[in-house]
Amino acid sequence: MLLAEVRPVAGDLVGPSLAFRQLDLHLVFLLTQGGRRGGPLARKTVHYTHAILRQALGEAVRDGRLGNNVAARARPPRLDPDRDPDPRVLHAWDATQTARFLELTANDPLGPLWHVALATGMRR
């Protein structure tokens, strides 16, 4: 099935005949073409959309309006290792960036706090 065939209207998406595969395809559609002017949506937005839909359909099941929650079986697209940065990799400033930050915040009321935080490795 082509993505062009899957483009759902929000009102047509949810209903008793919705299958989890349809929802999977809809989430892929959102990821690739669901943004403004047909552009892609961020993966985080697609995952958030899935979470909201899963919760809403769960409420419908609890209220007896639906027989099962297909969003619980649907899988939002995973991170693409070729395009998405590894979320486990921390990006720290180098010495030049740190010095520049301290220089720019030297006259800031929180300047001493930034200096202590950077010098000791403190975290929020």
C-alpha positions in Angstrom: 0.0 0.0 0.0 1.4 3.4 -1.0 1.6 6.2 1.5 -0.6 8.3 -0.8 -3.4 5.7 -0.3 -3.1 5.9 3.5 -3.5 9.6 4.0 -6.4 9.6 6.5 -8.6 12.3 7.7 -8.6 12.5 11.5 -12.3 11.8 11.8 -12.0 8.7 9.5 -9.0 7.3 11.4 -10.7 6.3 14.7 -13.6 3.9 14.7 -14.5 0.3 15.5 -13.0 -1.0 12.2 -9.6 0.6 12.8 -6.8 -2.0 12.7 -3.4 -1.5 14.4 -1.7 -1.8 11.0 -3.7 1.2 9.7 -2.5 3.1 12.7 1.1 2.1 12.0 0.8 3.3 8.5 -0.8 6.6 9.7 2.1 7.2 12.1 4.6 6.6 9.2 2.5 9.0 7.1 2.7 11.6 9.9 6.5 11.1 10.1 7.1 11.5 6.3 4.3 13.8 5.1 2.2 14.9 8.1 3.6 18.3 8.7 2.6 21.7 7.2 2.6 21.7 3.4 3.3 18.0 3.3 6.6 18.1 5.1 7.7 15.6 7.7 6.9 15.8 11.4 9.5 15.3 14.1 9.7 11.8 15.5 9.1 13.1 19.0 5.8 14.7 17.7 4.7 11.4 16.1 5.5 9.5 19.4 3.6 12.1 21.4 0.6 11.8 19.0 0.7 8.0 19.4 0.8 8.3 23.2 -2.2 10.7 23.2 -4.2 8.4 20.9 -3.3 5.4 23.0 -4.6 7.1 26.1 -7.8 8.3 24.4 -8.6 4.9 22.9 -7.9 3.3 26.3 -10.5 5.6 27.9 -13.0 4.6 25.1 -12.4 0.9 25.9 -12.9 1.5 29.6 -16.1 3.3 28.9 -17.3 0.4 26.7 -17.4 2.5 23.5 -14.7 0.3 21.8 -13.8 -3.3 22.1 -10.1 -3.0 22.1 -7.3 -0.4 22.0 -5.6 -0.8 18.7 -3.1 2.0 19.6 -1.7 -0.3 22.3 -0.6 -2.7 19.6 0.5 -0.1 17.1 4.2 0.8 17.0 5.4 4.3 16.2 8.4 4.5 13.9 11.7 4.0 15.7 14.6 6.3 15.5 16.5 6.2 12.2 20.2 5.7 13.1 21.2 7.3 9.8 19.3 10.5 10.3 18.7 10.8 14.0 21.4 11.5 16.6 21.9 8.9 19.2 19.9 10.1 22.3 22.4 8.4 24.6 25.3 10.5 23.3 26.0 13.6 25.4 27.3 16.6 23.6 29.6 18.6 25.9 31.1 21.9 25.2 34.8 22.0 24.5 37.2 24.4 26.3 36.7 27.2 23.8 32.9 27.0 24.0 33.0 26.9 27.8 35.4 29.9 28.0 33.2 31.9 25.6 30.1 31.1 27.7 31.8 32.2 30.9 33.0 35.4 29.1 29.5 36.3 28.0 28.0 35.6 31.4 30.7 37.3 33.5 28.5 40.4 34.2 25.3 38.4 34.5 23.8 38.2 38.1 24.1 34.4 37.8 27.6 34.5 36.4 29.2 33.1 39.5 26.7 30.2 39.5 27.5 29.3 35.9 31.2 29.4 36.8 30.7 27.0 39.7 28.4 24.7 37.7 30.9 24.4 34.9 33.9 24.1 37.0 32.5 21.4 39.2 30.4 19.5 36.7 27.2 20.1 38.6 24.0 19.1 37.0 20.4 20.3 37.5 
